[in-house]
Amino acid sequence: MSRAYFTITYLPTNGDVTLLAGRCIGILHGFMNKRSCNHIGVSFPKWTDKHLGNQIAFVSEDKAALKNLRHQNYFEMMTHDKLFEISAIKPVPADATEVRIIRDQSLGKLFMGEKRRRMERANRRAEARGEEYIPQYVPNDSEISAFHKIPIVSKSNRNDFVLHLRLELANSIQNTFNSYGFATNEEYKGSVPLLAF
C-alpha cells in the first residue's frame, strides 16, 4: 500500500520550533492512543544536525487516519490564527530517502539532571532496604551522534519530560511506531521518508 503525508509549517519566525513540535506530537499521541493504533509516523523535513527546522510531517498508509488527524482542533485553531500552514495530503515521493527517527531514551541518561534523579532513586531504594547507598562511577566513552530534544507534557499526569530523537538511514520501509510516532531502539522499527524540500 502506498503512503501519504501532510506537513505543518510553523509560521512565526521567532517561534520555538521544539515547543511547537512537542505540541503537535502531543496531539498525535492523544489521537493514536484514542484509536489504539501505531501506524502514523513523524518526519521532520528540515531536520539538520544543528536544528529541527520549522516543519513537521505525519506519514501513514492510512489516508483516512491522516485526514482525521489533519482536522484536529488544535491544528485547525493554529491555522485559523495564522500560526500554522497545513499542506494537503500528498503521496510520498517514490525517490524519498527513508530514515528512522528514533526516540532514544538512553540519551537522556547522559545528562546530569537524569543522573542525579537516578542516583536519588537508588539511594531511596537502598534506604528502604536498610542499606547504605554507595554510587559507582562507570565512565562512558561511547560516541554520541547528533540528536534533538523536544519537550512534551504528559496528558495523563501533567509532568514535563523530553523526547530525545536521533535520525538514522533505514534499509526498508516499516510502518510500526510508538505512540509518539517514532521508532525505538528495540520494539518499534517504523521508518519515514525524509521529505526534504
N, C-alpha and C positions, 0 to 999 in steps of 0.2 A: 504494500500500500504506500502511496506517495505521501510525503509530509508537507505540511504547510506551516506558516508562521505569520505573526504580526509583530510590529515593533512599536515601542513607545519611546518618543524622543522627549527629553526634559528640556523645556524651552527657556527657563530662567538662566541667564548667562552666569550668574553668580550663585546658582543653587548648589547644594551639597549633593553630588550625584550618588554618593554611597548611601546617604539617608533616603533619597528618593528610590533608589534600587531596593533598599530594605523594605520600604512601604509596599512597593509593587510585589516583591517576593512574599511579603506577609499576606497580601490579597490572594496570590496563587496558593499559598499554604492553606488558607481557610477554604478556598474553592475545592482543592483536591481532597482535603480531609472530609468535607461535607459530602463529597461524592465517592469517597473511598477509592480513589484512582491514583495512579502513579505514572501516567503516560504523557505528561506535559513537561518539557524541558525548558531551561532558561539559557539564553545565549546573550553575550554582550558584544554587539557588532563592532564597537570601537575600543575593545579591550587592547591595551598595550601593557608592557611590564611596568610602566610608570603610572598609568591611570586607567580607571574603569571605563571612562567615556560617558557621554550623555544619552546613551540609548540602551534599552533592554529589549530582548525579543523572547517570545514564547513560541515553542515549536512542538508540533504534535502530528500524528497521523489522523487524529480525531478532529476534523474541521468543525463539527457541531460543538465540541467542548471549547475549542478556541473562540468560536463565535460567542458562546455564553460567557467565557472569561473576559473577552473584549468589552462586554457590556456591563461589567461590574460597576456598582455605584461610584466607587472611589475613582476609577478610571474616567467615567463619564463626567464627574464633577470637576476633576482636574483638567479635562479637555474643555469643558464649558468655561472654566476660569482662565483659559489660555496658558496653562502651565504645562500641559502635555499635548503632544500631537501624536495621534494613533493612526497607524497605517491601515490600509485594507488587509485582509487575509490573502496571502500570496503563496504560490508554490515555492518550495525550497529549490534553489538552482541546482541542477544536476552536478555542476562542477565545484560546488562549495566545499571548502576544506572541512573535514569532520574532526571535531575536537570533543574532549571530555572535560567539562568544568566540574571539578571535584571539591566537595565540601570535605576539607581535610582537618578533622578535629585534632590531630596530632600537632598541627602548627600552633594551636592555642596553648599547648603545654610548654612552649618555648618562652613564653612571656612571663615576666616577674610576677605580675598580679595573679596569674593562674598558678604559678609555682607556689606562691605564698598561700593561696587558697587551698591547694592540695596538701601542703605541709600542715596547715591548721586543722584540716580534716583528719589527717593521720595522727596528729597529736591528740585530738579529741577521742579518737578511737582507742589509742593506746591508754589514755587516762581511764576510759570506761572499762578497760580490761585490767586496770590496776598496774599498768606497766609504765616505764619511762620511755618517752619517745626520743630517739637519737637519730636525727636526719642523716642520710647517707648522700654524699655528693657523688654523682656519676657524670663525668664530663661527656659532652655530646659534640662530636666533631663532624656530624653529618652536614652536607651542603644543602642549603635551602634554595629552591628555585623561587622566582618571583611569584607573589601572591597578593590578593586584595582582601581587605576586611570590610564586611558590611554589617552595620548594626541592625539588630532585629529586636522587636518587643514581643514576648510570648503572649498570645491571646489568652491562654489558659491561666497563667499565674502573674501576668503583667511584669515579669522580670525581663531585664535587658540582657542580651547576650550578643555575641559576634559570630558571624559566619566567616570562616577563613576559606577562601577559594583559590585554587590553583588550576591552571589550564595545561592540558597535555594533548598531543595529537592522538586520534583514535584510528584504529585499523579497520573497524567495521561499524556499521550503524546498529545501535541498540536503543531500545525505547523504554527502559525502566529507570525511574528516577526516585529519589527520596521525596518526601512531601514538600520540600522546598524547591524542587525542580532540578536537582543536581545529582551527579554521580557521587559515589562514596569510595573509600579505599577498598572496601570489601564487598558489600552486598549488591549495590546498585551500580551498573556499568553503563548507564544511559549516555548517549552522545548527541551532540547538536551540531548543526552547521555553524561555521564561524560568521557567515553573513557579512563579511567585511565590505563596506561601501566606500 
